[in-house]
Amino acid sequence: MPVTEKASKITVDLGDRALYRALKLAAVEEDMTVREVVIEAVQYWLDHREEIEDQLASEKADRVETTRDGAQR
């Protein structure tokens, strides 16, 4: 008898009804379920998190530099 993988389930409190409504609307617009959107988003984040962290760090450094010299870049 083959071993089957049991689905993993989580509960996520988005903390904001408007965010959940926006998620549902976006899913409908993409002809996807909320589940599919969340899986895709989590997979994207896992695949690209180093790039995302680098981008966020760069943006933070830019904001600090702008604040330090008082000029906009």
Secondary structure as GFF3:
##gff-version 3
##sequence-region A 1 73
A	DSSP	alpha_helix	17	29	.	.	.	ID=ss1
A	DSSP	alpha_helix	34	69	.	.	.	ID=ss2
###
